[in-house]
Amino acid sequence: MTITVVMGSQFGDEGKGKLTDILAPKAQLCARAAGGHNAGHQIVANGVSYSFHLLPSGLINPSCMNLIGADVVFYAPSFFKELQELEDKGLKGVRNKIVVSDRCHIVLDLHVAVDGLEEVELGARQIGTTRRGIGPTYSCKHARNGIRLAEIFDPELFERKLRQLEQGYRKRFGDLLVYDVDDELKRFETYRADLAKYTVDSTSLMYQAQQDKKSILIEGANAFAKCQANEQSIMVGPGIVVSQGPGFSPQARCSFKFVFYKWKSGLRPFRDGCMPPGVQALMLDITHGGYPFVTSSSTTIAGIINGLSLNPRALTEVIGVVKAYTTRVGAGAFKTEDTGEVGTKLQEIGHEWGTSTGRRRRCGWLDLVIVRYSNSVNYYDSINLTKLDVLDTFETIKVAVAYKLDGEELSSYPADLDALERAEVVYKEFPGWQESTTNCRTWHDLPQKAKNYVEFIETFVGVNVKWIGTGPDREATITRG
């Protein structure tokens, strides 16, 4: 059995999906641990670009099962919309390769409406979420009044809990809350039938997979912490609804006992590997990230273990994905951000626009203080360095190696945002290699100055760089022994 975890080491958008795509052919199950449809990353495979938000990217692999894990907040319209988009791009059988934990909390259109109102309520102190209902859904979960996927199959229970939620928010926001609870109930009459065939007991599933010594790969999706809302960042409407698949009676769909064992008759059976995707990046973690400009879930290795019921003693490899420079979407601390020529050049060469929002990412030099801090939380066994080719034309390349506050070097990334804001960045400069790396496929192909850059990262963080990305295609990857 192997359990491999692919995690973002910065602010998201590091390129985790590409490595997942490379490792997925060896995997039996790709399972996402947490987060929601605010996530976004792209994979280019065989010349086709695929966007993933809620779904695990293992769906590109024709023989890999995929699981949306228990700590994910699940938005049904996004689920069906993404499945349809993958089919429209030629991926076959995707509906037979995806299952969803019955313990997922569901994102309601009620949560989406409340998300926007809570932002307005904060005024100048807005967190600036994507307004897709992620925060309110996690708030309900921890307030113990949320609705789990398993509960939608009991219509009376679902209606009672939904109306209670709506009444509570109505007391808080009054007529500002534009929402029709009866419309939502009507939509879930359709979702109830359609989601039944995808709903599983993920705890039993993951336990059995580990007992059977299957290989598991966990890939982290990106997230957007503090994105100012625009028309593109607000999802509305019921989305796309699909029909029930063959071979499942309504009774079987609503009986959660079938979930693992019925795979033989209804879903593609396991191969020799499993791949569970985690979610997001360390610096967006609700506890260890740059609070409050973070997401609402745990994006650490501990969060993945919890969300997927993994045996912590069975982890084979934890891979930290590090972009060769740093990007961030929206507001929040970004010590190495460059708002001038360098940042613009990184943005243009690196095509740094958000997958979910389409908005420009903030860009700057690689911050190894953050990467080393990330390693101190997640304990990486290896690093995947991505987008090295974006630096090919720079004459000089800078890397942050320390923060100083009042003349004293800080020992780690500070929790105090005021101290972080006042801290000065200490940089180390490297001469650029100023030649193309896009056709490099082995370590020996790289220019010596590029090797020096990679080796410094290894030494500073204390983790070997095992993969190096030199372009967007899966083939544009150097694998080191």
C-alpha positions as CSV (number, residue, x, y, z in Angstrom):
1,M,0.0,0.0,0.0
2,T,1.2,3.5,-0.8
3,I,-0.4,6.8,0.4
4,T,1.0,9.8,-1.4
5,V,0.0,13.3,-0.6
6,V,0.4,16.3,-2.9
7,M,0.1,19.6,-1.1
8,G,0.3,23.2,-1.8
9,S,3.2,24.9,0.1
10,Q,2.3,28.6,-0.6
11,F,-1.0,30.5,-1.2
12,G,-2.5,28.0,-3.8
13,D,-2.2,27.9,-7.6
14,E,1.2,26.1,-7.3
15,G,0.4,23.6,-10.0
16,K,-0.6,20.6,-7.8
17,G,-3.0,19.3,-10.5
18,K,-0.2,18.6,-13.0
19,L,1.7,16.4,-10.6
20,T,-1.5,14.6,-9.6
21,D,-2.1,13.9,-13.3
22,I,1.4,12.5,-13.6
23,L,1.0,10.2,-10.6
24,A,-2.6,9.3,-11.2
25,P,-2.0,6.4,-13.6
26,K,-0.5,4.5,-10.7
27,A,-3.5,5.3,-8.4
28,Q,-6.7,3.5,-7.8
29,L,-8.5,6.2,-5.9
30,C,-8.2,10.0,-6.1
31,A,-10.0,11.5,-3.1
32,R,-10.4,15.1,-2.1
33,A,-10.3,15.8,1.6
34,A,-11.8,19.3,2.2
35,G,-12.7,22.7,0.8
36,G,-15.4,23.5,-1.7
37,H,-16.1,24.7,-5.3
38,N,-14.2,28.0,-4.6
39,A,-11.1,26.0,-5.4
40,G,-9.7,26.0,-8.9
41,H,-6.8,24.6,-10.9
42,Q,-6.1,23.6,-14.5
43,I,-4.5,20.5,-16.0
44,V,-3.3,20.3,-19.6
45,A,-3.4,16.7,-20.9
46,N,-3.0,15.7,-24.5
47,G,-3.3,19.3,-25.6
48,V,-6.7,19.8,-23.8
49,S,-7.0,22.1,-20.8
50,Y,-9.3,20.9,-18.0
51,S,-10.5,23.1,-15.1
52,F,-11.3,21.6,-11.7
53,H,-13.1,23.2,-8.8
54,L,-15.1,20.7,-6.7
55,L,-14.2,17.5,-8.5
56,P,-10.9,15.6,-8.0
57,S,-8.5,15.9,-11.0
58,G,-8.0,12.1,-11.0
59,L,-11.1,12.0,-13.3
60,I,-8.7,12.5,-16.2
61,N,-7.4,9.1,-15.6
62,P,-9.7,6.6,-17.3
63,S,-9.1,3.9,-14.7
64,C,-9.0,5.9,-11.4
65,M,-11.9,6.1,-9.0
66,N,-12.5,9.5,-7.3
67,L,-13.9,10.4,-3.9
68,I,-15.1,13.7,-2.5
69,G,-14.2,13.4,1.1
70,A,-16.1,14.1,4.3
71,D,-14.7,17.5,5.1
72,V,-15.6,18.9,1.7
73,V,-18.5,21.3,1.5
74,F,-20.5,20.1,-1.4
75,Y,-22.4,22.3,-3.9
76,A,-24.6,20.1,-6.1
77,P,-24.9,22.6,-9.0
78,S,-21.2,22.8,-9.3
79,F,-20.8,19.0,-9.1
80,F,-23.1,18.4,-12.0
81,K,-21.9,21.3,-14.0
82,E,-18.3,20.2,-13.8
83,L,-19.2,16.6,-14.8
84,Q,-21.0,18.0,-17.9
85,E,-18.0,20.2,-18.8
86,L,-15.6,17.2,-18.6
87,E,-17.9,15.1,-20.8
88,D,-18.1,18.0,-23.3
89,K,-14.3,18.0,-23.5
90,G,-14.3,14.3,-24.4
91,L,-13.7,12.5,-21.1
92,K,-15.8,9.4,-21.1
93,G,-17.3,7.5,-18.1
94,V,-16.7,10.3,-15.6
95,R,-20.0,9.7,-13.9
96,N,-19.0,6.1,-13.2
97,K,-15.7,7.2,-11.5
98,I,-16.9,9.6,-8.8
99,V,-18.4,9.1,-5.4
100,V,-19.2,11.6,-2.6
101,S,-19.1,11.1,1.2
102,D,-22.4,11.1,2.9
103,R,-20.8,13.1,5.7
104,C,-20.1,16.1,3.4
105,H,-21.9,19.3,4.5
106,I,-23.9,20.7,1.6
107,V,-23.6,24.3,0.4
108,L,-27.1,25.7,-0.1
109,D,-28.1,28.7,-2.2
110,L,-29.0,30.1,1.2
111,H,-25.4,30.0,2.1
112,V,-24.4,31.8,-1.1
113,A,-26.8,34.6,-0.4
114,V,-25.6,34.9,3.2
115,D,-22.0,34.9,2.2
116,G,-22.5,38.2,0.3
117,L,-24.5,39.7,3.1
118,E,-21.9,38.9,5.7
119,E,-19.3,40.6,3.5
120,V,-21.4,43.7,3.3
121,E,-22.0,43.6,7.1
122,L,-18.2,43.7,7.7
123,G,-17.8,46.9,5.7
124,A,-14.2,48.0,5.5
125,R,-13.1,44.8,7.3
126,Q,-14.3,42.5,4.6
127,I,-12.5,39.2,4.2
128,G,-13.4,39.3,0.5
129,T,-14.5,35.7,-0.1
130,T,-15.5,34.4,-3.5
131,R,-19.1,34.6,-2.2
132,R,-19.8,31.0,-3.0
133,G,-21.1,30.1,0.4
134,I,-18.1,28.2,1.7
135,G,-17.6,30.2,4.9
136,P,-21.3,30.2,5.9
137,T,-21.4,26.4,5.3
138,Y,-18.4,25.7,7.5
139,S,-19.8,28.1,10.1
140,C,-23.0,26.0,10.1
141,K,-21.0,22.8,10.4
142,H,-19.2,24.0,13.5
143,A,-22.3,25.6,15.0
144,R,-23.8,22.1,14.6
145,N,-26.8,23.2,12.6
146,G,-25.5,22.4,9.1
147,I,-27.0,19.8,6.8
148,R,-25.0,16.8,5.7
149,L,-25.5,15.0,2.4
150,A,-26.9,11.9,4.1
151,E,-29.8,14.0,5.4
152,I,-31.1,15.1,2.0
153,F,-32.4,11.6,1.5
154,D,-34.9,12.1,4.4
155,P,-37.2,14.8,2.8
156,E,-38.9,15.7,6.1
157,L,-35.7,16.1,8.0
158,F,-34.1,18.1,5.2
159,E,-37.0,20.5,5.0
160,R,-37.2,21.0,8.7
161,K,-33.5,21.8,9.0
162,L,-33.5,24.0,5.9
163,R,-36.4,26.1,7.2
164,Q,-34.8,26.4,10.6
165,L,-31.6,27.7,8.9
166,E,-33.6,30.1,6.7
167,Q,-35.6,31.5,9.7
168,G,-32.4,32.1,11.7
169,Y,-30.8,34.0,8.8
170,R,-34.0,35.9,8.2
171,K,-34.1,37.2,11.8
172,R,-30.5,38.4,11.3
173,F,-30.8,40.0,7.8
174,G,-34.5,40.6,7.4
175,D,-35.6,41.7,3.9
176,L,-31.9,42.0,2.8
177,L,-31.9,38.2,2.4
178,V,-33.2,37.6,-1.1
179,Y,-33.9,33.8,-1.0
180,D,-36.8,31.5,-1.6
181,V,-36.7,28.4,0.6
182,D,-39.4,26.7,-1.4
183,D,-37.4,27.0,-4.6
184,E,-34.4,25.4,-2.9
185,L,-36.6,22.5,-1.6
186,K,-37.9,22.0,-5.2
187,R,-34.4,21.8,-6.6
188,F,-33.4,19.2,-4.1
189,E,-36.3,17.0,-5.1
190,T,-34.3,16.5,-8.3
191,Y,-30.9,16.4,-6.7
192,R,-32.1,13.8,-4.2
193,A,-32.6,11.2,-6.9
194,D,-29.6,12.2,-8.9
195,L,-27.1,12.3,-6.0
196,A,-28.2,9.0,-4.5
197,K,-26.0,6.9,-6.8
198,Y,-22.9,8.9,-6.0
199,T,-23.3,9.0,-2.2
200,V,-21.2,6.6,-0.2
201,D,-20.0,5.9,3.3
202,S,-16.5,7.3,2.8
203,T,-15.2,6.1,6.2
204,S,-16.0,2.4,5.4
205,L,-14.7,2.9,1.8
206,M,-11.3,4.4,2.9
207,Y,-10.9,1.8,5.7
208,Q,-11.5,-1.0,3.3
209,A,-9.1,0.5,0.7
210,Q,-6.4,0.7,3.3
211,Q,-7.0,-2.8,4.6
212,D,-6.7,-4.0,1.1
213,K,-3.4,-2.2,0.8
214,K,-4.4,0.0,-2.1
215,S,-2.2,2.9,-3.2
216,I,-3.6,6.3,-2.3
217,L,-2.6,9.7,-3.8
218,I,-3.8,12.9,-2.2
219,E,-3.7,16.0,-4.3
220,G,-4.5,19.5,-3.1
221,A,-6.7,21.9,-4.9
222,N,-6.3,25.6,-5.0
223,A,-8.4,28.1,-3.0
224,F,-9.0,31.7,-3.1
225,A,-8.8,33.5,0.3
226,K,-10.1,37.0,0.0
227,C,-11.2,37.6,-3.6
228,Q,-13.3,40.7,-4.1
229,A,-16.5,39.6,-5.7
230,N,-17.3,40.3,-9.3
231,E,-19.8,38.9,-11.7
232,Q,-17.5,36.0,-12.6
233,S,-17.0,35.0,-8.9
234,I,-20.6,34.5,-8.0
235,M,-22.3,31.3,-8.9
236,V,-26.1,31.4,-9.2
237,G,-28.8,29.1,-10.5
238,P,-29.5,25.5,-10.1
239,G,-26.8,24.3,-12.5
240,I,-27.0,21.1,-14.6
241,V,-29.0,18.1,-13.5
242,V,-28.1,14.6,-14.8
243,S,-30.3,11.5,-15.0
244,Q,-30.0,8.5,-12.8
245,G,-27.5,5.9,-14.0
246,P,-28.4,2.3,-14.9
247,G,-28.4,-0.5,-12.4
248,F,-29.4,1.4,-9.3
249,S,-32.9,1.3,-7.9
250,P,-34.1,4.3,-5.8
251,Q,-34.2,2.0,-2.8
252,A,-30.5,1.0,-3.3
253,R,-29.5,4.7,-3.7
254,C,-31.0,5.6,-0.4
255,S,-29.6,2.7,1.5
256,F,-26.1,3.6,2.5
257,K,-25.1,0.0,3.0
258,F,-24.6,-0.6,-0.7
259,V,-21.9,2.1,-1.1
260,F,-18.7,0.1,-1.2
261,Y,-19.8,-3.3,-2.2
262,K,-22.2,-2.2,-5.0
263,W,-19.2,-0.9,-6.9
264,K,-18.8,-4.3,-8.5
265,S,-22.1,-3.9,-10.2
266,G,-22.4,-0.2,-10.6
267,L,-19.0,1.4,-10.7
268,R,-15.6,0.7,-12.0
269,P,-13.7,-1.6,-9.5
270,F,-10.4,-0.5,-7.9
271,R,-7.1,-1.0,-9.5
272,D,-3.8,-1.2,-7.7
273,G,-3.6,2.4,-6.6
274,C,-5.6,5.1,-4.8
275,M,-5.3,8.8,-5.0
276,P,-7.1,11.0,-2.5
277,P,-6.8,14.7,-3.2
278,G,-6.3,17.1,-0.3
279,V,-7.2,20.7,-0.7
280,Q,-5.7,24.1,-1.0
281,A,-2.4,25.3,0.3
282,L,-0.7,25.7,3.7
283,M,-0.8,29.5,3.9
284,L,-4.6,29.4,3.5
285,D,-5.1,27.0,6.4
286,I,-7.7,28.2,9.0
287,T,-5.2,27.7,11.8
288,H,-1.7,27.9,10.3
289,G,-2.3,30.3,7.5
290,G,-2.3,34.1,7.4
291,Y,-5.5,34.5,9.5
292,P,-8.1,35.9,8.8
293,F,-7.2,36.0,5.1
294,V,-7.6,32.2,4.9
295,T,-10.1,29.6,3.8
296,S,-12.6,28.0,6.1
297,S,-11.1,24.5,6.3
298,S,-7.9,22.8,7.3
299,T,-5.4,22.5,4.5
300,T,-2.7,20.8,6.4
301,I,-1.7,17.1,6.4
302,A,-3.7,16.8,9.6
303,G,-6.8,18.1,7.8
304,I,-6.3,15.5,5.0
305,I,-5.9,12.6,7.5
306,N,-9.1,13.7,9.2
307,G,-11.2,14.4,6.1
308,L,-10.3,11.1,4.5
309,S,-10.1,8.8,7.6
310,L,-6.4,7.9,6.7
311,N,-4.1,5.9,8.9
312,P,-1.4,8.5,9.8
313,R,1.1,5.7,10.3
314,A,0.6,4.5,6.7
315,L,1.6,7.7,4.8
316,T,4.2,6.9,2.2
317,E,5.2,10.3,0.9
318,V,4.1,13.9,1.5
319,I,5.0,16.1,-1.5
320,G,5.1,19.9,-1.2
321,V,4.4,21.7,-4.4
322,V,6.3,25.0,-4.7
323,K,6.0,27.5,-7.5
324,A,9.4,28.9,-8.5
325,Y,8.1,32.3,-7.6
326,T,5.1,33.4,-5.5
327,T,1.5,34.3,-6.4
328,R,-1.6,35.1,-4.4
329,V,-5.2,35.9,-5.3
330,G,-6.9,38.8,-3.5
331,A,-5.8,40.6,-0.3
332,G,-3.7,39.5,2.6
333,A,0.0,39.6,3.5
334,F,2.4,39.1,0.6
335,K,5.9,40.2,1.6
336,T,7.6,39.5,-1.7
337,E,5.0,41.0,-3.9
338,D,6.3,43.1,-6.7
339,T,3.8,45.7,-8.1
340,G,6.1,46.9,-10.7
341,E,7.9,45.6,-13.8
342,V,8.9,42.3,-12.2
343,G,5.4,41.4,-11.0
344,T,3.9,42.3,-14.3
345,K,6.4,40.2,-16.2
346,L,5.8,37.2,-13.9
347,Q,2.0,37.6,-14.4
348,E,2.2,37.8,-18.2
349,I,4.8,35.0,-18.7
350,G,3.2,32.7,-16.1
351,H,-0.4,33.4,-17.3
352,E,-1.4,34.2,-13.7
353,W,-5.1,34.5,-13.8
354,G,-7.4,32.7,-11.4
355,T,-9.1,29.5,-12.6
356,S,-12.3,30.2,-10.7
357,T,-12.5,34.0,-10.8
358,G,-10.4,34.9,-13.9
359,R,-8.8,37.6,-11.9
360,R,-5.2,38.6,-12.0
361,R,-3.0,37.0,-9.4
362,R,-0.5,39.1,-7.4
363,C,3.0,38.1,-8.2
364,G,6.5,38.3,-6.6
365,W,9.7,36.6,-5.9
366,L,9.9,33.2,-4.2
367,D,9.5,33.4,-0.4
368,L,11.4,30.6,1.2
369,V,10.4,31.8,4.6
370,I,6.9,30.7,3.8
371,V,8.1,27.4,2.2
372,R,10.2,26.5,5.2
373,Y,7.3,27.4,7.5
374,S,5.0,25.2,5.4
375,N,7.5,22.3,5.7
376,S,7.5,22.8,9.5
377,V,3.8,22.1,9.6
378,N,3.5,19.4,6.9
379,Y,6.9,17.7,7.0
380,Y,7.4,17.1,3.3
381,D,9.4,14.2,2.0
382,S,10.0,15.8,-1.4
383,I,9.3,19.0,-3.3
384,N,7.7,19.5,-6.8
385,L,9.1,22.8,-8.0
386,T,6.8,24.2,-10.7
387,K,7.0,26.8,-13.5
388,L,10.8,27.2,-13.4
389,D,10.6,28.2,-17.1
390,V,8.8,31.4,-16.2
391,L,12.1,32.7,-14.8
392,D,14.1,31.9,-18.0
393,T,14.4,35.5,-19.2
394,F,15.2,37.3,-15.9
395,E,18.7,38.7,-15.6
396,T,18.6,38.6,-11.8
397,I,16.4,36.4,-9.6
398,K,15.7,37.2,-5.9
399,V,14.6,34.9,-3.1
400,A,13.4,35.8,0.3
401,V,15.5,34.1,3.0
402,A,14.5,35.9,6.2
403,Y,12.2,38.5,7.8
404,K,13.6,41.1,10.2
405,L,11.6,43.1,12.7
406,D,13.3,46.0,14.5
407,G,16.7,44.7,13.3
408,E,16.1,41.2,14.7
409,E,15.6,38.2,12.5
410,L,12.3,36.4,13.1
411,S,12.6,32.7,13.8
412,S,9.5,31.8,11.7
413,Y,6.4,33.2,9.9
414,P,4.7,35.4,12.6
415,A,1.1,35.0,13.7
416,D,0.9,38.8,14.5
417,L,-0.2,40.5,11.3
418,D,1.0,43.8,12.5
419,A,4.5,42.4,13.1
420,L,4.4,40.8,9.7
421,E,3.4,44.0,8.0
422,R,6.3,45.9,9.7
423,A,8.9,43.2,9.0
424,E,11.6,43.8,6.4
425,V,12.4,41.0,3.8
426,V,16.0,39.8,3.5
427,Y,16.7,38.7,-0.1
428,K,19.4,36.6,-1.7
429,E,20.1,37.3,-5.4
430,F,20.9,34.8,-8.1
431,P,22.2,35.5,-11.6
432,G,19.5,34.4,-14.1
433,W,20.3,31.7,-16.6
434,Q,18.7,33.6,-19.4
435,E,18.1,30.6,-21.7
436,S,15.1,28.4,-22.3
437,T,14.4,25.5,-20.1
438,T,11.1,24.5,-21.8
439,N,12.7,21.6,-23.7
440,C,14.6,20.3,-20.7
441,R,13.5,16.8,-19.7
442,T,16.4,15.7,-17.5
443,W,18.4,17.3,-14.7
444,H,21.5,17.4,-16.9
445,D,19.6,19.4,-19.5
446,L,19.1,22.3,-17.2
447,P,21.5,25.3,-17.3
448,Q,24.0,25.3,-14.4
449,K,22.6,28.5,-13.0
450,A,19.1,27.0,-12.9
451,K,20.5,24.0,-11.1
452,N,22.1,26.3,-8.6
453,Y,18.7,27.9,-8.0
454,V,17.1,24.5,-7.4
455,E,19.8,23.3,-5.2
456,F,19.7,26.4,-3.0
457,I,15.9,25.8,-2.4
458,E,16.7,22.2,-1.4
459,T,19.4,23.3,1.0
460,F,17.4,26.1,2.6
461,V,14.2,24.1,3.1
462,G,15.9,20.9,3.9
463,V,13.9,18.8,1.4
464,N,14.9,17.3,-1.9
465,V,13.4,18.7,-5.1
466,K,12.2,15.5,-6.9
467,W,10.1,17.1,-9.7
468,I,10.8,20.2,-11.7
469,G,8.2,21.8,-14.0
470,T,9.4,23.4,-17.2
471,G,6.1,24.0,-19.0
472,P,2.3,23.5,-18.6
473,D,2.1,20.0,-20.3
474,R,2.6,16.9,-18.2
475,E,5.6,16.0,-20.4
476,A,7.4,19.2,-19.4
477,T,8.5,17.7,-16.1
478,I,11.9,16.7,-14.9
479,T,12.0,13.7,-12.5
480,R,15.0,13.3,-10.3
481,G,15.9,10.1,-8.6
